[in-house]
Amino acid sequence: MATLNGKPVSPDELLTLALVNVGHFTSMRVDDGSIRGLPLHMERLTKDCKAVWGADLDTERVRDFVRQALDGPTQPCVVRVTIYDPKVDMGHPADAGEPHVLVTVRGAGAMPPAPLRARSMLYERDLPEVKHVGLFGVLHTRRSAQLAGFDDALFIGREGLVSEGGTWNVGFVDQNGTVVWPQAPVLPGVTMALLQQRAEHRIATVTLEQAKGMAAAFATNTSIGVRALAAIDDTELPTEHPVLDRLRETYLSVPGERP
């Protein structure tokens, strides 16, 4: 299901998004009709709309479109809100600045999914603070990791520091049982923010060697909640840890809000 500004979207209206690929989005898991961290998702859309389009965004209008799209689905699903301008032109992107709201809905998987095996790869996202639609580099590294027998890529910056995964933030549990979030240019994930608000943690630089020496590691995003990492490269990591259990319980205890 896909709507643009609350109406069924046509192929022509999607053509610019497919060919020029400029825009930003947020994805929200919906359980029992409610969304954890909904205000944070709206804040992200507002901030990114200003950064990408130099425009203000009416989040009440966005919530109306989301409510409309969710009128019917009862099973867990993921609703994605993409903000783009169908009139953007590759030769003159500065002329665009009239954001439209594309809402799509897809089914959601079980949470948390099975632990993942990550391959470390040198990669830094363009404009990492914005959740933009430019996903070629992210998906290329994911594909490369999968072709090498892993599930996904763990990004390492040019200075040798761990940053994030392709579509997830990464966190660690050190040998003292403290949650550690990498200090690096990363997308400020909503799930990460909700956990940081509710669970003791520290933020510090993490090298690849340090990451492999942690007591546990995990990925977070709205679709998966808290997902254990089973390995980084050829280093196996425990997928069961009391801190991981507490993080999952903490996240699931966050009350949802209806759009």
URZI-V181328 format. One record per residue. N is the residue number from 0. RES is the residue in one letter. D_LAST is the distance of its C-alpha to the last C-alpha in whole Angstrom. Layout:
BEGIN
N_RES_D_LAST + N_RES_D_LAST
END
This chain:
BEGIN
0_M_18 + 1_A_17 + 2_T_16 + 3_L_17 + 4_N_16 + 5_G_14 + 6_K_18 + 7_P_20 + 8_V_21 + 9_S_25 + 10_P_27 + 11_D_28 + 12_E_25 + 13_L_25 + 14_L_28 + 15_T_28 + 16_L_25 + 17_A_28 + 18_L_31 + 19_V_30 + 20_N_27 + 21_V_26 + 22_G_22 + 23_H_19 + 24_F_16 + 25_T_14 + 26_S_13 + 27_M_11 + 28_R_12 + 29_V_10 + 30_D_12 + 31_D_12 + 32_G_8 + 33_S_7 + 34_I_7 + 35_R_10 + 36_G_11 + 37_L_7 + 38_P_9 + 39_L_12 + 40_H_11 + 41_M_10 + 42_E_14 + 43_R_15 + 44_L_14 + 45_T_16 + 46_K_19 + 47_D_19 + 48_C_19 + 49_K_22 + 50_A_24 + 51_V_24 + 52_W_24 + 53_G_25 + 54_A_22 + 55_D_19 + 56_L_16 + 57_D_14 + 58_T_10 + 59_E_9 + 60_R_10 + 61_V_9 + 62_R_5 + 63_D_7 + 64_F_9 + 65_V_7 + 66_R_6 + 67_Q_10 + 68_A_11 + 69_L_9 + 70_D_11 + 71_G_14 + 72_P_14 + 73_T_14 + 74_Q_16 + 75_P_15 + 76_C_14 + 77_V_13 + 78_V_11 + 79_R_13 + 80_V_12 + 81_T_16 + 82_I_17 + 83_Y_21 + 84_D_23 + 85_P_25 + 86_K_28 + 87_V_29 + 88_D_32 + 89_M_34 + 90_G_37 + 91_H_35 + 92_P_32 + 93_A_32 + 94_D_32 + 95_A_28 + 96_G_25 + 97_E_23 + 98_P_20 + 99_H_18 + 100_V_15 + 101_L_16 + 102_V_13 + 103_T_15 + 104_V_14 + 105_R_17 + 106_G_18 + 107_A_18 + 108_G_21 + 109_A_22 + 110_M_21 + 111_P_23 + 112_P_25 + 113_A_29 + 114_P_31 + 115_L_31 + 116_R_34 + 117_A_34 + 118_R_37 + 119_S_37 + 120_M_37 + 121_L_38 + 122_Y_35 + 123_E_33 + 124_R_30 + 125_D_30 + 126_L_28 + 127_P_27 + 128_E_24 + 129_V_22 + 130_K_20 + 131_H_22 + 132_V_23 + 133_G_27 + 134_L_27 + 135_F_31 + 136_G_32 + 137_V_29 + 138_L_30 + 139_H_34 + 140_T_34 + 141_R_32 + 142_R_34 + 143_S_37 + 144_A_36 + 145_Q_36 + 146_L_39 + 147_A_41 + 148_G_39 + 149_F_36 + 150_D_33 + 151_D_31 + 152_A_33 + 153_L_33 + 154_F_33 + 155_I_36 + 156_G_37 + 157_R_40 + 158_E_41 + 159_G_41 + 160_L_37 + 161_V_35 + 162_S_31 + 163_E_28 + 164_G_28 + 165_G_27 + 166_T_23 + 167_W_23 + 168_N_24 + 169_V_27 + 170_G_29 + 171_F_32 + 172_V_33 + 173_D_37 + 174_Q_40 + 175_N_39 + 176_G_36 + 177_T_34 + 178_V_31 + 179_V_32 + 180_W_29 + 181_P_31 + 182_Q_32 + 183_A_32 + 184_P_30 + 185_V_27 + 186_L_23 + 187_P_21 + 188_G_19 + 189_V_16 + 190_T_17 + 191_M_21 + 192_A_19 + 193_L_18 + 194_L_21 + 195_Q_23 + 196_Q_21 + 197_R_22 + 198_A_26 + 199_E_29 + 200_H_30 + 201_R_32 + 202_I_31 + 203_A_35 + 204_T_36 + 205_V_37 + 206_T_39 + 207_L_40 + 208_E_42 + 209_Q_41 + 210_A_38 + 211_K_40 + 212_G_41 + 213_M_38 + 214_A_38 + 215_A_35 + 216_A_32 + 217_F_28 + 218_A_26 + 219_T_22 + 220_N_19 + 221_T_15 + 222_S_17 + 223_I_20 + 224_G_19 + 225_V_23 + 226_R_26 + 227_A_29 + 228_L_32 + 229_A_35 + 230_A_37 + 231_I_37 + 232_D_40 + 233_D_43 + 234_T_42 + 235_E_40 + 236_L_38 + 237_P_37 + 238_T_34 + 239_E_34 + 240_H_34 + 241_P_33 + 242_V_31 + 243_L_29 + 244_D_29 + 245_R_27 + 246_L_25 + 247_R_23 + 248_E_23 + 249_T_22 + 250_Y_19 + 251_L_18 + 252_S_18 + 253_V_16 + 254_P_13 + 255_G_10 + 256_E_6 + 257_R_4 + 258_P_0
END
